[in-house]
């Protein structure tokens, strides 16, 4: 990822889908394009939920709980994953 945004949301009333969607909308408003990937804490990751509104979810052990790292996946990384 060449650019990204770190988002914090610890509101227990919001579900994961709402948190990621809110972060993605803010990202798009600030950077003028939609993120393609969101890294989140591995323990908060739900393997049944692959993406939220087009934003791919990926678990990461280096992301703290309630933080979301959004950005645009590098094309080289996307090609390797395919």
C-alpha positions as a printed Julia matrix, in Angstrom:
82×3 Matrix{Float64}:
   0.0     0.0    0.0
   1.49    3.34  -1.03
  -0.91    5.52   0.92
  -3.27    4.78   3.73
  -5.31    6.12   6.58
  -5.5     4.83  10.13
  -9.01    4.95  11.61
 -10.0     4.37  15.23
 -13.5     3.34  16.29
 -14.15    1.68  19.64
 -17.9     2.33  19.8
 -19.4    -0.94  21.13
 -22.79   -0.02  19.59
 -21.39   -0.21  16.05
 -20.75   -3.46  14.25
 -17.7    -4.19  12.11
 -19.57   -3.49   8.88
 -20.63   -0.03  10.04
 -17.15    0.81  11.34
 -15.4    -0.11   8.1
 -18.06    1.56   5.97
 -17.79    4.82   7.94
 -14.0     4.73   7.66
 -14.17    4.07   3.91
 -16.57    6.97   3.37
 -14.31    9.32   5.31
 -11.26    8.08   3.37
 -13.05    8.71   0.08
 -14.13   12.21   1.12
 -10.57   13.13   2.15
  -8.54   11.45  -0.59
 -11.08   11.59  -3.45
 -11.04    7.84  -4.16
 -12.38    4.74  -2.49
 -10.05    2.43  -0.56
  -9.71   -1.14  -1.8
  -8.37   -2.82   1.33
  -8.76   -2.57   5.09
  -6.34   -4.22   7.5
  -7.74   -4.9   10.95
  -6.75   -6.68  14.13
  -6.54  -10.43  13.52
  -8.77  -11.18  16.52
 -11.51   -8.86  15.23
 -11.34  -10.34  11.73
 -14.32  -12.49  10.72
 -13.32  -15.02   8.03
 -16.95  -15.23   6.87
 -16.87  -11.54   5.97
 -14.48  -11.18   3.02
 -15.32   -7.58   2.02
 -17.53   -4.68   3.02
 -18.97   -2.58   0.18
 -16.06   -3.44  -2.1
 -13.35   -2.98   0.55
 -11.39   -6.21   1.03
 -10.76   -7.12   4.68
  -7.41   -8.55   5.73
  -6.29   -9.61   9.22
  -3.04   -8.21  10.56
  -1.29   -9.05  13.81
   0.36   -5.61  13.95
  -2.94   -3.67  14.01
  -4.28   -2.93  17.49
  -7.94   -3.64  18.36
 -10.43   -1.0   17.18
  -8.01    0.37  14.56
  -8.52    0.05  10.82
  -5.81    0.74   8.24
  -7.4     1.59   4.9
  -5.79    2.22   1.56
  -5.36    1.12  -2.03
  -3.65   -2.23  -2.5
  -0.55   -2.14  -4.71
  -1.12   -3.68  -8.13
   1.83   -6.08  -7.62
   0.23   -7.4   -4.44
  -3.13   -7.78  -6.2
  -1.5    -9.71  -9.07
   0.23  -12.13  -6.67
  -3.04  -12.78  -4.85
  -4.86  -13.71  -8.07
